[in-house]
Amino acid sequence: MRLRLPDRWVDAYLGRAPSLVWLLVVNVTAFLVGVAFYAAPSRAFGLALAEVPTFVYPLYADSPTALALATLSLATLLPNLGRPPADAPLNRPLAYLHTLAFVWLVKYGVWTVVALLLRPDRYVFGPAPLWAFWGIALTHALFVVEAGLLPRFGATTRGALVAALVAMLVNDAADYLFGFHPPLRYDPGLVLAGLTAAVSVGAVLLAARSFDRLEPRDTSVDGVT
């Protein structure tokens, strides 16, 4: 299975300035909304952002981190406007960026829906389900759709895939061994921890299938390999 949106969609949205800028603005707005959510002081199970060490912010605020990486990945297309996204320059650092953005988007798009469905009594049938379940589930499902844009102009390497897997597993350890998991209405326990690790591995495998591999000739920058 591969996650790659059709070329005509990618060309229409990422090859023209208005639509690309609009998508970047939406991402930045969603990032700020996500940060505000994590900064909220009262959660039944979870910490407020002020209670988390600064260096753990990217691991704790999982969805904002995914959006930040996706925004950076998409912003690399700005110098390429007017040409097909597939013609955008590629090098090894960009391969790492695109791979991490893809994996973070897929993982936390899927993880959020899984976490909400695991306790339907707290979300589907709990207080304010219109936003607490449907709003959050649908907006995070769009993470996966956005991830499907990235393989159309990005590439990956074995090192980038390994780095993404390590990052995901470190994130999981921070979440469930040290208590820095996203705020939830229930104690996550071993079941969600196990499902999270499975989603981490699955997201990296999907990246390996969805991206083309960076060709040796693409690794040069300004003629230097």
C-alpha positions, 0 to 999 in steps of 0.5 A, spaced: 500 500 500 502 507 498 499 513 500 500 518 494 495 523 492 494 523 484 498 528 480 493 532 478 491 534 485 498 535 487 499 540 481 493 544 482 494 545 490 502 545 490 504 548 484 500 555 484 502 560 489 494 562 492 493 555 493 500 553 496 500 559 501 492 558 503 495 551 505 500 554 509 496 559 512 491 553 514 497 549 517 500 555 521 493 556 524 491 549 526 498 549 529 496 555 533 490 552 535 493 545 537 498 549 542 492 552 545 489 546 546 496 543 549 497 549 554 490 548 557 491 547 564 486 542 566 486 535 564 483 529 567 489 525 564 495 529 562 499 535 563 499 542 561 504 545 557 507 549 562 508 543 566 512 539 561 520 541 560 521 545 554 526 540 551 520 535 551 515 540 547 516 537 540 514 530 543 509 532 548 505 536 543 505 531 538 499 534 533 503 541 533 509 538 531 506 534 525 503 540 523 510 544 524 514 539 520 508 539 514 509 546 514 516 546 513 516 541 508 511 544 504 514 551 504 520 548 501 516 548 494 515 556 495 522 557 490 519 552 485 512 555 484 510 555 477 513 549 475 510 542 477 512 540 484 515 533 482 521 538 479 522 541 486 530 540 488 531 534 492 537 533 497 539 529 503 536 534 508 530 535 505 529 527 504 529 527 512 524 533 513 519 530 508 520 523 511 519 526 518 513 530 516 510 524 513 511 519 518 509 524 524 502 526 520 500 519 519 502 517 526 498 522 529 492 522 524 491 515 525 493 515 533 488 520 535 482 517 531 484 510 535 485 513 542 478 516 541 475 510 539 478 506 544 474 509 549 467 511 546 464 512 553 468 518 554 468 521 546 463 518 542 458 518 547 461 523 552 460 530 553 460 535 547 461 529 542 460 534 536 467 537 537 470 532 542 469 526 537 467 528 530 471 535 530 477 532 533 477 525 529 475 529 522 481 534 523 486 529 524 484 524 519 486 530 514 493 529 517 493 523 513 490 526 507 496 532 507 501 526 508 499 524 501 501 530 498 509 529 500 511 523 496 509 527 490 515 532 491 519 529 496 523 522 497 526 518 502 533 514 504 534 508 509 537 513 514 531 518 514 526 512 515 531 509 521 531 516 524 523 517 523 522 510 526 527 512 532 524 518 533 517 515 533 519 510 538 523 515 543 516 519 542 512 513 545 517 512 550 516 519 553 509 518 552 508 512 556 514 511 560 515 518 563 507 520 562 508 525 557 502 523 553 497 527 549 491 530 554 486 524 554 479 523 558 482 516 561 488 513 563 491 510 556 494 504 560 498 498 556 493 497 550 493 504 548 501 504 549 501 497 544 497 500 539 501 507 539 507 503 538 504 499 532 502 505 529 509 508 529 512 502 526 506 502 521 507 509 519 514 508 517 513 502 513 508 506 509 513 512 508 518 506 505 512 504 500 510 511 499 516 515 497 521 514 492 528 513 494 533 519 493 537 517 487 545 518 488 545 524 483 540 528 487 544 528 493 548 534 491 548 541 493 551 546 488 555 541 485 558 538 491 556 531 493 
